[in-house]
Amino acid sequence: MSAHRGRVARSLVWTTLESFGLCGVSLISLVVYARFLSPTELGVTAMALSIVQILNIPVEILFHDALVQRKDATRRHFDTAFCGYLVLGIVLGALCWFGAGAMAAALGEPAMAPVLQWMGLSLPCMGFGSVLIAWQRRAMEFRPLAIRSLGGRLSGGLVGIGLAIAGAGVWSIVAQQVLMVAFSSAVLWALASDRPRLRFYWTECRELLSFGVFTTAYQLIAGSIQRVFTLMLGAFLGSEVTGYFNLAFRSVDVLRDLFAGAVSQLSLPLFSRLQGDAPALRAAYASAVQFSCALMFPLFTGLAVCAPEVVTVAFGARWLVAAPLFAAMALLTYQYFSRMFAMPLMNAAGRPSMPLIGISLQLIFVVAAMWLFGRESLWWAAVAWAGRLFVSTPVDMFILRRTTGLGLADQWRGVPRLLMCAVGMGAIVLGVQHELAAWPAAHRLPVMIAAGALAYPALLWLLDRALMRRVARFMGEVVRRRTAAAAA
């Protein structure tokens, strides 16, 4: 790991900048949309966006991991992937345009049809830029990717925010989605020193698909879980309830991706470079899990206990119904950050089919639970959503052990102590909340944040000083690299 620490820190500078920029724009956009759109409007766009995002997965992922992981990838592989992505994006975009009416009727939400038609135009735009994303990530050249993502998200976000303020309603989100992808692909092509050509080779296609089919199936199932859940919410409980869930999902996901978006881009290329050294690969996995949990557990514990104050201050009192959902989604990230590196580790080990088992169980559970009891109320739907993790996590642990030899204890090394620190911090913050219950939410929230910011480092110092020192050293390296990059 020491040989790669400098490169990881340098790359993390750009992936962190990208994640902060993307999540910052998304969070600002969400606050504006919550102020100017109703829960019903937010629910309708969430349903349409769920379909587009499901269809977007193969357009973005089908060849991506195979190009990054494959040691002998050639120009012919990249040209073939470019042609495949373009065709796939055009076909799926046409499916949205011509099939929107039928899909909207099936879900009982006619207002979704025109929204889905126009949102689907983002799919051909994604097909145009997907291969360049894989090209840059393979080389761990994250600077052009950061500029591309920031430029696209900022341009689309500004247009969407402006339209929302002007009273465009759902069309503000449609414009943001399409322009964000279109601008991102255009910027990436403008910055690329070399570009793929329209050439297709069947041999290279079969080689890429032999790996890419499994990773795409995983991402398709993983990405479909929340989207299918959202669509079932709309069909069973209506667009208003879907709007409350969508606010909770998007709020927590934006903050989760602030960190995960930066780190996840590094995990597959880094693990792939270590795939011939099993001890180093296991050490890299353990360090990644510990660092992630050490940084993220306190943040999302704080969000959970401060949910009423955060929702009131950020989105307005009319969204307080979503506060318990917001808290629940924040607490579920414990499982996410503990397991987020399992799939990249199995991919780096050349076993892309294995993660499919656990993630398929999640999808099956969500569909069955929503059909059996989740349709009864908002709260039963929340139980259906959370329950999937209790079913899939033990299976995921066993599969990772069989695939990589990483023992169950090693998979959770250091995590229980970090969880204890986070829970202890949460208890302290709840105590402050109780004492200051008479204060307005906007005044109470800063005091609660300060209490948590002081409590967690103190608890971590008491329970795991060695980990705290390692995290501090690594973050110092990242700061030095960032300073050097800014000076250059």
C-alpha positions in Angstrom: 0.0 0.0 0.0 2.9 2.4 0.7 4.0 2.2 -2.9 0.6 3.4 -4.1 -0.2 5.8 -1.3 1.1 8.9 -3.1 -0.8 8.1 -6.3 -4.0 7.3 -4.4 -3.7 10.6 -2.5 -3.1 12.6 -5.7 -6.0 10.9 -7.5 -8.2 11.4 -4.4 -7.6 15.2 -4.7 -9.4 15.2 -8.0 -12.1 12.6 -7.2 -12.8 14.5 -4.0 -13.1 17.8 -5.9 -15.4 16.2 -8.3 -17.6 14.7 -5.6 -17.8 17.9 -3.6 -18.7 19.8 -6.7 -21.3 17.3 -7.9 -22.9 16.9 -4.5 -22.8 20.6 -3.8 -24.8 21.3 -7.0 -27.1 18.4 -6.3 -27.8 19.6 -2.8 -28.5 23.2 -3.8 -30.7 22.0 -6.6 -32.7 19.7 -4.2 -33.2 22.6 -1.7 -34.5 24.8 -4.5 -36.8 22.1 -5.9 -38.1 21.4 -2.4 -39.0 25.0 -2.0 -40.6 25.5 -5.5 -42.1 22.1 -6.3 -44.8 20.1 -4.5 -44.3 16.6 -3.2 -46.5 15.4 -6.0 -44.4 17.1 -8.7 -41.2 15.7 -7.1 -42.8 12.3 -7.0 -43.7 12.3 -10.7 -40.2 13.3 -11.8 -38.7 10.7 -9.4 -40.7 8.0 -11.2 -39.6 9.1 -14.6 -36.0 9.6 -13.5 -36.1 6.1 -12.0 -36.8 4.5 -15.4 -34.2 6.6 -17.1 -31.6 5.8 -14.5 -32.3 2.1 -14.8 -31.8 2.3 -18.6 -28.7 4.4 -18.2 -26.9 1.7 -16.3 -25.9 -0.5 -19.3 -25.2 2.7 -21.4 -22.6 3.7 -18.8 -21.4 0.4 -17.4 -21.6 -2.4 -20.0 -18.0 -2.2 -21.1 -16.6 0.1 -18.4 -15.3 -2.3 -15.7 -14.0 -4.6 -18.4 -11.9 -1.8 -20.0 -10.6 -0.7 -16.6 -9.8 -4.2 -15.3 -8.4 -5.8 -18.4 -4.6 -5.6 -18.5 -4.3 -6.1 -22.3 -7.1 -3.7 -23.4 -6.2 -2.3 -26.9 -7.5 0.5 -29.1 -9.7 -2.0 -30.8 -11.4 -2.7 -27.5 -12.1 1.0 -26.9 -13.4 1.6 -30.4 -15.7 -1.4 -30.1 -17.0 -0.2 -26.8 -17.6 3.3 -28.2 -19.8 1.9 -31.1 -21.7 -0.4 -28.7 -22.4 2.5 -26.3 -23.7 4.8 -29.0 -26.1 2.2 -30.4 -27.3 1.2 -27.0 -27.9 4.9 -26.0 -29.9 5.6 -29.2 -32.0 2.5 -28.9 -32.9 3.0 -25.2 -33.6 6.7 -25.8 -36.1 5.7 -28.5 -37.7 3.2 -26.1 -38.3 6.1 -23.7 -39.7 8.3 -26.4 -42.1 5.8 -28.0 -42.9 3.7 -24.9 -43.5 6.5 -22.4 -47.3 6.4 -22.7 -47.5 2.7 -22.1 -45.2 2.9 -19.1 -47.1 5.8 -17.5 -50.4 4.0 -18.0 -49.0 0.8 -16.4 -48.0 2.8 -13.3 -51.2 4.8 -13.1 -49.5 8.2 -13.5 -50.3 9.7 -16.9 -48.4 12.9 -16.1 -45.2 11.0 -16.1 -45.3 10.3 -19.9 -44.1 13.6 -21.4 -41.5 13.9 -18.6 -40.1 10.4 -19.4 -40.0 11.2 -23.1 -37.8 14.2 -22.8 -35.6 12.8 -19.9 -34.8 9.8 -22.2 -32.8 12.2 -24.5 -30.0 12.0 -21.9 -29.3 8.3 -22.9 -27.8 8.9 -26.3 -25.7 11.7 -24.7 -24.4 9.3 -22.1 -23.5 6.7 -24.8 -21.4 9.4 -26.5 -19.1 9.9 -23.5 -19.0 6.6 -21.6 -16.0 5.1 -23.2 -13.9 8.1 -22.5 -14.8 7.9 -18.8 -13.4 4.3 -18.8 -10.3 5.4 -20.7 -9.5 8.1 -18.1 -10.3 5.9 -15.1 -8.1 3.1 -16.4 -5.2 5.5 -16.5 -6.2 7.0 -13.1 -6.3 10.4 -14.8 -9.1 11.9 -12.8 -8.5 15.6 -13.6 -10.4 15.7 -16.9 -13.2 13.5 -15.4 -13.5 16.0 -12.5 -13.7 19.0 -14.9 -16.2 17.2 -17.2 -18.5 16.2 -14.3 -18.3 19.6 -12.6 -18.9 21.5 -15.9 -21.9 19.4 -16.9 -23.5 19.3 -13.4 -23.0 23.0 -12.9 -24.4 24.0 -16.3 -27.4 21.7 -16.0 -27.9 22.6 -12.3 -28.0 26.4 -13.0 -30.5 26.0 -15.8 -32.7 23.7 -13.7 -32.6 26.1 -10.7 -33.4 29.0 -12.9 -36.3 27.3 -14.4 -37.6 26.1 -11.0 -37.5 29.7 -9.7 -39.3 30.9 -12.8 -42.1 28.4 -12.2 -41.3 25.7 -14.7 -42.2 22.9 -12.3 -41.2 19.4 -13.3 -39.5 20.7 -16.5 -36.8 22.2 -14.4 -35.7 18.8 -13.4 -36.0 17.4 -16.9 -33.8 20.2 -18.2 -31.2 19.6 -15.5 -31.0 15.9 -16.3 -30.6 16.2 -20.1 -28.3 19.2 -20.1 -26.1 17.8 -17.3 -25.3 14.6 -19.3 -25.0 16.5 -22.6 -22.6 19.1 -21.3 -20.6 16.5 -19.4 -20.0 14.4 -22.6 -19.2 17.5 -24.6 -16.6 18.8 -22.1 -15.0 15.3 -21.9 -14.6 15.2 -25.6 -13.2 18.7 -25.8 -10.5 17.9 -23.1 -9.6 14.4 -24.5 -6.1 14.2 -26.2 -7.2 11.1 -28.0 -10.7 9.9 -29.0 -12.2 6.6 -30.0 -13.3 5.9 -33.6 -16.4 4.3 -35.1 -14.9 0.9 -35.5 -16.4 -2.4 -34.3 -14.8 -5.8 -33.8 -16.7 -8.9 -32.8 -13.8 -10.6 -31.2 -13.1 -7.7 -28.9 -16.8 -7.3 -28.2 -17.0 -10.9 -27.0 -14.0 -10.4 -24.8 -15.4 -7.3 -23.2 -18.9 -8.8 -22.7 -17.5 -12.0 -21.0 -16.6 -9.7 -18.1 -18.9 -6.8 -18.7 -22.2 -8.8 -18.7 -21.7 -9.7 -15.0 -20.7 -6.3 -13.8 -23.5 -4.7 -15.7 -26.0 -7.2 -14.4 -24.8 -6.4 -10.9 -25.1 -2.6 -11.4 -28.4 -3.0 -13.2 -29.8 -5.0 -10.3 -28.2 -2.7 -7.7 -29.3 0.4 -9.4 -32.8 -1.0 -10.0 -33.5 -1.7 -6.4 -34.2 1.9 -5.3 -35.8 2.7 -8.7 -38.1 -0.3 -8.7 -39.0 0.6 -5.1 -39.8 4.2 -6.1 -42.0 3.0 -9.0 -43.9 0.6 -6.7 -44.3 3.4 -4.2 -45.9 5.5 -6.9 -48.1 2.7 -8.1 -49.3 1.7 -4.6 -49.2 4.8 -2.5 -49.3 7.7 -5.0 -46.9 10.4 -6.1 -47.1 12.4 -2.9 -45.7 9.6 -0.8 -43.1 9.0 -3.5 -42.1 12.7 -3.2 -41.4 12.3 0.5 -39.3 9.2 0.0 -37.5 10.9 -2.9 -36.5 13.8 -0.7 -35.1 11.4 1.9 -33.3 9.3 -0.7 -31.8 12.2 -2.6 -30.7 14.1 0.5 -28.9 11.2 2.0 -27.6 9.9 -1.3 -26.1 13.2 -2.2 -24.2 13.4 1.1 -23.2 9.7 0.9 -21.9 10.1 -2.7 -19.9 13.1 -1.5 -17.4 10.6 -0.1 -18.3 7.4 -1.9 -18.1 9.0 -5.3 -14.5 10.0 -4.7 -13.3 6.8 -3.2 -15.2 4.3 -5.4 -13.6 5.6 -8.5 -10.2 4.6 -7.1 -11.1 1.2 -5.6 -11.3 -0.9 -8.8 -8.1 0.5 -10.5 -6.2 0.3 -7.2 -7.4 -3.3 -6.4 -6.7 -4.3 -10.0 -3.1 -3.2 -9.6 -2.8 -5.3 -6.5 -4.6 -8.4 -7.8 -1.4 -10.5 -8.0 -0.5 -9.8 -4.3 -3.2 -11.3 -2.1 -1.9 -10.0 1.3 -1.6 -6.5 -0.1 -5.1 -6.7 -1.6 -6.6 -7.8 1.7 -4.7 -5.1 3.6 -5.9 -2.5 1.1 -9.5 -3.6 1.6 -9.3 -3.5 5.4 -7.8 -0.1 5.4 -10.4 1.2 2.9 -13.2 0.0 5.1 -11.8 1.3 8.3 -11.0 4.8 6.8 -14.4 5.0 5.2 -16.3 4.1 8.4 -14.2 6.3 10.6 -15.0 9.3 8.5 -18.7 8.5 7.6 -20.2 6.9 10.6 -20.2 10.1 12.7 -21.5 12.2 9.8 -24.6 10.0 9.1 -25.2 9.4 12.8 -25.4 13.2 13.2 -27.7 13.5 10.2 -30.0 10.8 11.7 -30.3 12.4 15.2 -30.6 15.9 13.7 -33.1 14.9 11.0 -36.0 17.2 12.2 -33.7 20.2 12.4 -32.0 19.5 9.1 -35.3 19.0 7.2 -36.9 22.1 8.7 -33.9 24.4 8.0 -33.0 23.0 4.6 -36.4 22.2 3.0 -39.1 23.9 5.1 -41.6 22.7 7.7 -44.0 21.2 5.1 -41.4 18.4 4.5 -41.3 17.3 8.2 -43.2 14.1 7.3 -40.0 13.0 5.6 -37.8 13.6 8.7 -38.1 10.0 10.1 -37.4 8.7 6.6 -34.4 10.9 6.3 -33.1 9.6 9.7 -33.7 5.9 8.7 -31.9 6.4 5.3 -29.0 8.0 7.2 -28.6 5.0 9.6 -28.8 2.5 6.7 -25.5 3.9 5.4 -23.7 2.0 8.2 -24.2 -1.1 6.0 -23.3 0.8 2.8 -19.9 2.1 4.0 -19.0 -1.2 5.7 -19.6 -3.2 2.4 -18.9 -0.7 -0.4 -15.6 -2.2 -1.4 -16.8 -5.8 -1.5 -17.8 -5.7 -5.2 -14.7 -3.9 -6.5 -12.5 -6.4 -4.6 -14.3 -9.4 -6.2 -14.1 -7.7 -9.6 -10.4 -7.1 -9.2 -10.0 -10.8 -8.3 -11.7 -11.7 -11.6 -14.9 -12.9 -10.1 -17.5 -10.4 -11.4 -20.4 -12.9 -11.2 -20.3 -13.5 -7.5 -21.8 -10.1 -6.2 -24.9 -10.9 -8.2 -26.2 -13.3 -5.6 -26.5 -10.9 -2.7 -27.8 -7.9 -4.7 -30.4 -10.2 -6.4 -31.7 -11.2 -3.0 -32.2 -7.5 -2.2 -34.3 -6.9 -5.3 -36.4 -10.0 -4.7 -37.0 -9.0 -1.1 -38.0 -5.5 -1.9 -40.4 -6.5 -4.6 -42.0 -9.3 -2.5 -42.2 -7.1 0.7 -43.7 -4.2 -1.2 -46.3 -6.5 -2.7 -47.1 -8.2 0.6 -47.1 -5.4 3.1 -45.2 -2.3 1.9 -48.3 -1.1 -0.1 -50.2 -0.6 3.2 -48.6 2.6 4.3 -45.5 4.8 4.1 -44.1 3.2 7.3 -44.5 -0.3 6.1 -42.8 0.7 2.9 -39.9 1.9 4.9 -39.7 -1.5 6.7 -39.7 -3.2 3.3 -36.8 -1.0 2.2 -34.7 -1.5 5.3 -35.3 -5.2 5.6 -33.5 -6.1 2.4 -30.1 -5.4 4.1 -30.8 -7.9 6.9 -31.3 -10.6 4.2 -28.4 -9.8 1.9 -25.5 -8.8 4.2 -24.8 -12.3 5.6 -24.9 -13.8 2.1 -22.5 -11.0 0.9 -20.1 -11.7 3.7 -20.0 -15.4 3.0 -19.5 -14.9 -0.8 -16.6 -12.5 -0.2 -14.9 -15.0 2.0 -15.3 -17.8 -0.6 -14.2 -15.6 -3.4 -11.2 -13.8 -2.0 -10.3 -15.7 1.2 -11.0 -12.6 3.3 -12.2 -13.9 6.7 -15.3 -12.6 8.4 -13.3 -11.0 11.2 -11.1 -9.3 8.6 -14.1 -7.9 6.7 -15.3 -6.1 9.8 -11.9 -5.3 11.4 -12.2 -2.1 13.5 -15.8 -1.5 12.5 -17.5 -2.4 15.9 -15.3 0.2 17.7 -16.2 2.8 15.2 -19.8 2.0 15.5 -19.6 2.4 19.3 -18.0 5.8 18.9 -20.7 6.9 16.5 -23.6 5.6 18.7 -22.0 7.3 21.8 -21.7 10.6 19.8 -25.4 10.2 18.8 -26.5 9.8 22.4 -24.6 12.9 23.4 -26.2 14.9 20.5 -29.7 13.6 21.4 -29.1 14.8 25.0 -28.3 18.3 23.7 -31.4 18.2 21.5 -33.5 17.4 24.5 -32.0 20.2 26.6 -32.6 22.7 23.8 -36.0 21.6 22.8 -37.5 25.0 23.3 -35.1 26.7 20.9 -35.9 27.2 17.2 -34.5 24.5 14.9 -32.2 26.9 13.2 -30.6 27.9 16.5 -30.5 24.4 18.0 -28.9 22.7 15.0 -25.4 24.5 15.2 -25.1 23.6 18.9 -25.9 20.0 18.1 -23.4 19.9 15.3 -20.7 21.3 17.6 -21.4 18.8 20.3 -21.1 15.9 17.9 -17.9 17.4 16.3 -16.3 17.4 19.8 -17.7 14.1 21.1 -16.7 11.8 18.2 -12.9 12.5 18.1 -12.8 12.2 21.9 -14.5 8.8 21.8 -12.3 7.6 18.9 -9.2 8.7 20.7 -10.3 6.6 23.7 -11.2 3.5 21.8 -8.8 3.3 18.8 -5.9 5.8 18.8 -3.9 3.9 16.2 -6.6 4.2 13.6 -7.1 7.9 14.4 -3.4 8.5 13.8 -3.5 6.6 10.5 -6.5 8.5 9.3 -4.8 11.8 10.2 -1.6 10.8 8.4 -3.5 9.9 5.2 -5.7 13.0 5.3 -2.5 15.1 5.8 -1.1 13.5 2.6 -4.3 14.3 0.7 -4.1 17.9 1.9 -0.5 18.2 0.8 -1.3 16.9 -2.6 -4.2 19.2 -3.0 -2.1 22.2 -2.0 0.6 21.1 -4.4 -2.0 20.7 -7.2 -3.5 24.2 -6.5 0.0 25.8 -6.5 0.8 24.1 -9.9 
